Amino acid sequence: MRLAYLCTDFGIPVHGSKGASIHVRELSRALRALGHEVEIFAARAGGPAPPEFHVPVHEIALAHADKLRYDLLRDDPAAGEVVAKEVRSMLFTSTFRHQVAPLLQRFAPNALYERYSLQGTAGLDLAHDLDVPLILEVNAPLSAEQATHRGLAYARTARAVEWTIARGADHVVAVSAPLKEWLVSLGVAAERVTVLPNGVDTDRFAAGEHGREATRARLGIPPGTPIVGFVGTLKAWHGTATLVDAVAALHRESSPRSAPHLLVVGEGPQRADLAEQAAHLGIAGATTFTGTVPHDEIPAYIGAMDVAVAPYDEAPDFYFSPLKLFEYMAAGRPVVAAAIGQITDCIRHQETGLLYPPGDRAALAAAIAAVLGDPAWAAALGRAGRAEVQQHHTWIGNARAVSELAQRSRRPAEVG
């Protein structure tokens, strides 16, 4: 089967290091591994392809005149960046449709698979033009998320477009059960929504443990020092400030030899605040911030950790599918995670990891201490976690599910 993967979000460079970029690459790679022909059509390629990623990526440029309009609006006091970005998205969906059309005519896909983006109607239009099914992947209620975190100039329009796209797709893939509930509330029939959380390449992450000591030495962390680790974008809602507090508390309660080192793998707007917080709490010397790390190097960093943490704070609508969680588990690391959202579906307390109340610094510190204090139990938790993701959360498993959805959604004339 030939599948065209569409990604019109300017914030997702296909070859980038953020979670959304990894999702696009890993799912498309897994679809190719199953024998399907896959090509990606995106707003941003994001530079050269990472090693061993060979799926063709077609970068569709914003038209010169539309780029000029975007720049003018962004600098216009009556508009600004929020308005400029939304207008750019509206303009680009038309540009994308017409630039991609001849490429798709040559590729002749049997189905389109689109990662939903704000104002992104191109997939729906192209599916109609080509008379092929559209599988829409939804990772967030984007209009609400945009309004809450970044501002939304044309909220009514964005919600109407969101409603139209979700209801118009042949099938919708939601990355969490809360997102399925939201889609059903928009009027999408429940049987047309399949929940597929993020996945992981278990073999790749299991291999990270083999370079454990070399990674620790490269980071300058003394042998025998327990490492508490985090991987992800440094934004406030990830709960990393709570993690810094928890590690500082463990330092106050531990001897110098048993005090843990905090390893933070990733970059983001909160980094400077976290570094200042660590210094204020007296653990700057026991904290390492790596900055951005290529995804193919992440297994080695996770393999160096003694406990891996997903420290989310309390949130009223937690609809995420944390990529880091599955990568931690695939690496066989014992996991401590906030009991929020679908994390509780994957982590069974004291069986495949430890759970604690979101935002509870004392409970987080106690859970980390419990894992570090019992290496045999920690190893058993790691083995159980790896078995869990091997059975339920692999990219190849997600690719099989997507393949089946695309096959079922194909037009009768084409199937015949």
N, C-alpha and C positions, 0 to 999 in steps of 0.2 A: 504494500500500500504506500502511496505517496502522500506525505503530510506536509503542509505549509504551516510553519510556526510563526505567528505574527506577534510583534511586541512594539507598540507605538508610543511607549512611555519614555520621554526624554531622560527620566531619572534612572533608567535601567540600561547601563552599557552592557551588552551581552558578554563581552570579554572582561568585565570588571570583577571586583572582589566582594561586592555586597551580596547579601543573601538572595535577593531577587535575581541577580545575575547568575548566581550559582544554580538556582532553581531552573532557569531557562536552559543552561548548558547541560546540566545533569539529566534532565528529562529528555531533551533532544538526543543526547548521547545514548541514553538507554533505549529510546525508540529505534535508533540506528542499529544498536546491538541486537535487536529483535528481527532485523532484516528489512525494516521499512526505509524508504527513501525520505529524508527529512532535509528541508532547507528553511533557514530562518530569515525573516524579513523584518527589519527593526529600524527604529529611529536612530539608534546609536550602536555601533559595533564596539566602540571603546578600545581602540588600538588593536595591536596584533593578537591573534588567538593564543590562549595559554597552551602549554605543551600537551600533546595527545588529545587536543580538541580539534576534530576535523569536520564538523558539520558546517556546510557553507552558510555564511552570513552575508546578506545583502543589506547594506546600510542605505537607507532612503533619506536623502538630504531634504531639509526644509528649503522651499523655493526661495530664491534670492530676494524677491519682493516681499515675501512673508517674513523673512529674517529682518528686513529693514523695518517692517511694521512692528515686529516684536521689540526691536531695539528702541524705536521711537516711543512706543507705549511704556516701556520699562523706565525710560528717562522722563516721561511726562508726569508732572506733579498731579494732574487730574486722573491718572491711571495708576502707574506704579507696577511693581513686579508681579503682584497677584493677578491683576487684570491682564498684564502682558502674557503671562504663562497660559492663562485660560484661553485667550484669543489665539495664541500660537497653537494650542492643542486643536481648537476648532478648525483653523486654517490647515493644519497638517493632516488632519484626517482625510480631507479632500485630496491634497497633494499625494499622500500615501496611496490612496485608492487608485489614482490614475497612473502613478509611476510603477506601482507593483503589478497592475493588470497585465501588461504584456509579458512580464516575467512569469506570472502565474499561468498565462496561456501556454507558454512553452513548457513549464514544469508539469502542468496538468494534474494538480493534486486531487486526490480522492476526498479529502476533507481539509478544512482549516482548523487550526488550534490556536486560539488567541488568548494571550494574557490581558485581562481587562485593564484598560487605562481610562482615566477621566476624560470624558468627551470623545472617547475612541469608538466611532461608529464604522470605521473602515472594514472591519471583519464582517460585520452584518451585510454591508453593501457588496463586498466582494463575493461572499457566499451566494448572495442572490444573483449577482452577475454570472458566476460560474456554475450555478445550480449544483452546489456541493454543500454538505452539512457544515455547520459551525459548532465546534466545541469551545465553550467559553470558560476560561479558568479565572476564578475570582479569589483574590488573596486578601481583600479588605473591602469594607463598605466605603468606597473611596470618597464619595461626596461628603459623608459625615466626618471621615478622617481628615480630609482637607480642611473642612470648615473649622474643626477643633484645633488642629496643630499648625496650619499654615495660612488659613484664611481662604474664603471662597467668595469670589465677586458675583458669580452668576449661579447662586445656589439653586434656584428654582429650575433653571435650564439644566444644570448638572444632574439634579435628581430625576428630571423627566427623561434625559438621555440614558441615564443608568437603568431606569425602569424599562425603557424601550429595548435596550441591548439585552438585558437579562431575560426578558420575556421572548425576545426574538431568536435567541440561540436555540439550536436543536437540542443541545444538552449543556448543562453547566457543571463544572467541577469546582467544588468549594474546598478550601484547605482545612476547614474545621466545621464541627457541628453547629456552633453559634452562627457561622456564616450561612449555613444551609437554612437555619431558622430565619435569618434576615431575608434571604432570597425568597423563601416561601411567603414571607410577609409582604413582599413586593408583588406577589401574584404568580410566581413561578411554581408550577406543579411540583410537589415533593418528589414524584417519581422521575422528574427530569433533572434532579440534582443528585450528584454523587459526591460523597465526602472522600477526598484523598489528601491526607496530611503530607507534609514534606517527607522526603526519604533520605537515603544515604547509600553510598557505595561501601558496603561493609568490608570488603577485602582491602580497599585502599586505606581505610582508617584503622583496621586491625594491624596493618603493617607499621603504623607510626610508633608502636611501642619498641620496635627493634633498635631505633636510634635514640632511645630515652636518655641514656647517660651523656651521649654526645650533645644532645640539645641542651641539657642542663648545664653542661660545661661551657657551651657557646654563650649561654645567657649569663654566665658568671655566678651561678647559684651553687653554693658549696655542697659537696656530696653529703647525702643524708638529710638535707633540709627538706621538710615536707612542703610540697607546692600545692597551693589552692589556686585553681585556674578558672578563667572566664574567657570565652570567645564571643565576639559580637561587636555591633556598632555601639559606640558610647553615647547613648541617649538616656535621658533621665528615667524613662519608663522601663528601662531594662533592669533597674534596681541595683546598679553598680555602686551607688553611694552607700546603700545598705550593706553591700558586701565589704566595702572598705571598712565600715564601722565594725562589722563582725570580725574581720581579721585583726583589727586593732584590739578588740576585746580579747581575742585569743592570745595576743602578745602580752597583754597585761596579766593574763592568768597562767602563762607558760614559762618554763625555764628558757634561757637563751638557745639551748641546743634543740629544743622541741618546738620553738616558735615557728609558725609557717611563713613561707614566702608567698606573696600574692603576685600571680602572673596574669596580666590583662592583655589579651591578644585582640587587637582591633583599634580602630580610630573613630573619632566622632566629636561632636561639639562639646561634650562634657569632659573631655580629657583634661583640660587645664584645671577645671574645678576638682576633679578627682585627685590629680596630683597635689593640689593645694591641700585637699582634705587629708591625704595620706601624710603629708608633711606636718600638718597641724596635730595629727594624732600620733606622731612619732614613728611612723612605719615607712617613711620615704625610702630608707635604705633597704627595706625588705619588700619593696614593690617594684615590679618591672612593667613598663608600658612598652609594648613592641611596636605600636603603630600599625599601619596597614601591612598585612601579610598575604602573599599570593595563596589562593585556595589550595594549590597542590602542596604547600608547605604546612598547612594547618594540622594534618595528622601527626606530624612530628612534635608540634607544640602540645597538642592534647596528650600524646603519649608520654610527655615529660611530667604530666600532672599526677598528683596523688589523689586528688578529689576535684571534680569538675562541677561548677555551680551555674545554675540558671536562676538568678536571684530577682525575679520580678516582684515589683511592689503591687499593692492592691489596685485593681482597675475595674470599673463597673462593667465594661464590655471588652473582655479579653477574647479576641477572635483569632489570635495568631496561631501559627504552627511553627514553633521554634526549631529552626534548622540545627542550631547548636545542640539541642537535646539529643537528637538522633546521632549526631556525629560523636558526641561524648560517649554514648552507649555503644556505638559500633567500635570505638577504640578500646572498649572494655574498662573504661574508667568508672569508678563508683560516682554516682551523681547525687547531688543535693539540689533540690528544685522547689520553687514556690508551688504550693498546691492551688493552682489557678488554671482555669480553662481546660483545654484538652490535655495538659500535662498530666493530669490525674488519670487519664485513660491509658497513658503509656508507662508512667511510674507507679508501680504498686508499692506502697510504703513498706520498707524493710524487706522487700523482696527483689525489686529491680532498681531500687534507689531509695533515697529518703526524701520525704516531703515535709515542708514546714509552712506555717501561715504566712502569706505574702506580706512583706514589709516588716516582719518580726525579727529584729536584729539579734535578740538574745536566742531565739529558737534557731536561727540560721547558724549562729556561732556554736550552739550545742550540737547541732547535727554534723557540722564539719568536724568538731572535736571527737564525736562518736566514731566517725569513719576513720580519722587519723589514728585513733587510739586502739583500733582493732584491725591490723593489716589482713588477717585471714578472712574476716567478715567483709572487709572492703573488697578483697579479690573476688569473693563469692558474689557480692552485689554487681561487680563489673561483669562477671561471666553471665549472670542472669540478664543483665541489661543488654549485652551483646546478643544473646539468644532471642530476646524480645524483638529487637529491630531486624535481625536476620529473618525472622518469621513474618513480621507485619509491616515493616517500614523501609523497604528498599526502593531505589529508583527504578530498578528493573520491574518490580511488582507494580509500581505506579504506571510504568510504560505499558505493561500488559493490560491494565485496566483501561487506559486511554485508547489503546488499540481496539479493544472490544467495544467501547463506546462509539468510536469512529466507524467501526464496521457495522454496528447496529443502526447507526444514523444515516448510512449511505442511501441514496435514492434507489427505489426499486429497479428502475430501468438500468442504473449503473451496475447494481449487484447482479442483475440477470444477465 
